[in-house]
Amino acid sequence: MSLKIMSVASGSKGNCTYIASETTHLLVDAGVGTKRIAEALSKDNVGIRDLDGVLITHEHDDHVSGLQCLAAMGVKVYAHERIMPALVRKAGPVAFENVDFFDAGFLIGDIRIYPFRIPHDTAYPLGYSFECGQSRVSVATDVGHVTDGILSNLKGSQIVLLEANHDTEMLLHGAYPKTLKTRIRGANGHLSNDSAALVATALAGCGMKRLILGHLSEENNCPELAFSTVVAALEKNGFSVNDVAVDIAYQNKCGEIYIAK
């Protein structure tokens, strides 16, 4: 048994990630429209009505703007009870699946889901790890800073989708107002390329075979810079591209389907 992961969209204008086994099909977040989601799912010969659920990380618009349409099409919505009030205010009335002991992990089909806390300026932000057989993949974006708990949950994942939001120098010298720069760089903001590189080196010796860099800022980052920063850090610590493949998740195009083995 193995898991697939594909970035449908990743960035400040909308986020959505596809996770699947052979029999269970899930989304993490729904920050884009159903047409875009359907087009992405078709790459795996899956339709929206084949989805077994969508898991919500937090209530910001770029993660939930398409949620109500998905729910209206019958897709089950999974969210922590502490997120629900804020989520309803953002996305409108949504029926949630009742999951006892959400924090402890739960099953959807043959995929076990492990939520974990991330620091971000929302009600109760989460990352998720997924397991099926010996396969494990994880999604962690909108991360203000990396905690021991985050690293612990990411370790052992063959594939990780990790935030690399901004280059610090581009952000500092960019056009954003000071208050926004402070928020992004803050403990509950977003992860820089340099921070993502540190996480990459920590995970490289713990089973990770592929790292997908996501949630790149279109104003304060560029794919080439995020990629080179992380690859340079890996090489400095003795890891080549044969040890850990590094990829980019884009805002305006769907990514490849990767299989964790």
N, C-alpha and C positions, 0 to 999 in steps of 0.2 A: 504494500500500500504506500502511496506517495501523495504529496501535496503539490498543487500548482499555485503560482502567484503571478498576478499581472496587474500592473498599474493602469487603471482606466484614465485617470487624470490626477495630477499632483501639483499643487501650487495655491497661491492666495485667491485664485478665481474659481477653485473647485477641486475637491479631493474625492477619490473613490478607488478602492483596490479590490480586486477579485481574488478569492481564495477558494480552492476546490480540491476535493478528492475525486475518485471515479464516480461516486454516487451522491455527494453533497456539494452544494454550490452556495457560496456566501459572498457578501460584500462587506467591506469595512468602509463605512460612511457613504453618503449619497449627496455629494456637493455639486453634481452635474445633472443634466436632464436625462429623462428616460431614453430618448433617442440615442444619445451618446453612449449610454450604458448598454443598450441593446446592440449597437454596432460593435462594441468591444466584446460582449459575450458571444457574439456570432463567431468569433475567432476560435472558440472552444465548442462550437455547435450547441450552444445553450441559449435559451430565451429567458426573458425576465420572469416569466411564470414558472420557470424551472428553479428559480432561486429558493433556497431554504431559509433565508433570512438576511437581514442587514444589521450589522453591529455598529453602534454609534460610539465614537471616541469622545466627542464633546459637541456643544450646541452652536458653535460659530457657523455663520451662514455658509462659508465655503466647504462645510462638511455635511450640511443638512438641507441645502436649498431644494434638492430633488426628492426629499424623503416622503413628503405627503403624496406625491404622484406614485411613488413605488408602493406605498402602503395601500393606496386606492386600487392598485393592481393586484393586491393580495399578498404582497411580500411581507413576511413577519418582521417586526422590528424588535431588536434586543438592545436595551439600554439600562444602565444602572439606575436604580430608583432615585439616587441623588441628582441625576441629570434630568430626569423626566420633567419637572416643572419648568425649568429653563428651556428645555427642548420644545415643549408645547408652545411656549411663548414665541419661539422663533419659527417653528415649522407648522404650527397649527395643530388641531386635534389629531392625535395619532394613537392607535391601540397598540399597547406594548405587550410582549410575551411575558408571562409571569415566570421568573427564574429565581428559585430559592437559592440563597447563598451565592449570589452572583460573583462575589469577590473570590470565592474558593475555586471557581472554574465549573464548567458545565459542558454537556454534550449537545451538539446539533448533528443529527445523523451519525456518521462515523468520525466526525471531527471533534476533538476536545479543545475547548477554548479556555485560555487562561488570561483574564484581564489583569492589568497591573497599572498602578498609579504613575502618572507623569506630572511634572510641575508645569502648569500653564494657567493663564488668567481666566479660567472658566469654572463652572460649578463643581465638577468632579471629573477632570480629564483622565482618559485611560489610553494605554496602549494595549495591544493584544498579541498573544502567542497562540499558535495553532499546532496541534499534533494529530497525526494519523499514522498508525504503525510506528515506524522509525523516523518518519519525516517530521520536521519542525520548522515553521516559518514564523516570522514576527514582523509587526508593523509598529513603528514608534516615530510619530511626527508631532510637531507643535510641542517641542520639549524645551523648556526654559534652561534647564541644566541637567546633567546626567547624574543620577543617583545610584547608589549601590543596588537598590532594588531593581532599577531598570536594567543594569548590567546583568544581574542575576537572572532576570527573565529572558534576556536576549541570548545568553550563553547557551550553547547547544543547538541553536537554530542554524540550519544549513543555508537559509536565505533570510536576509533582514532588509526590510525597507526602512531606512533611517533618514531623518531630516538632516539636510545640509542647507539651511535657509539662506545664509548670507556670508559674504566675505566682510570681515570686520572693517577693513580700510574703505571698501566701497560704501558701506553703510555710514561710517563716520563722516566721509567727505561727500556724501550724496545729498539729494534735495529734500529728504524727509525732514519734518520739523523735529526739534530737539526732543520733545515729549515722546514722539513715536520711536525715535532712535533709542531712547532710554528704555521704553517698553520692550522693544525687540531684543535688546541686549540684556535685559533684566533676568532675574532668576526664574520668572514665570513667563518668559518670552519665547524666543526661538533659538535653535541651535546653529552655531556658526560652522563654517567649513573646518576650521581648526579643531573645534570640539568634536565634530563628526569623525575627523581623522583619528583623534585619541580613542574614540569608541571603536573604530575599525581595528586599530592595533590591539586593543584589549580582547576583541572577539576573534581575531584571526587565528589564534591558537586554541580556540574553543569550539571548533567544528564548523565555523562559518565558511562557506565556499563561494558565496555570492553576496555582494552588498549593493543594494539599489539606493541611490541617493535621491531623496524626494523633497518636496515642498520648497524648491529653489525659488528665491525671490527673482522676479523679472527685472527689478530695479537695482538690487544690491548684490547680485550674483550672476554668474554665467556658467553653463554646464562644463565648459573646458576648465574653468578655474576650480570648481568644486571637485571635478574628477582628478585634476593634477595634484591638488592639495592632499587628497586622501591617498592616492597612489604613491606619492612621494613619502608620506608617513609610513605606509606599509613597507615600501622598499627599504627605508631607513632602518626598519625593525626586522629586516630579513625575510619579508614575505613578497613573493612575486605575483604577477597576474595569473600565473598557473596555480598558485595557492588560493588566492581570493580574486574572483572576477568582480570588477566594479562597473556598474551601469548607472544610467541616469533615468529618473522618472520625469516625464515632461508634462507641462500644463496642457498643451494643445494637441497632443497625440497619444494614442494608446501604446503601451509598451508591449514587449514580447511576453509570451507565456513561459515562465521558468518552472522547472520541476525540481523539487527538493528530494534528494535520495539519501 
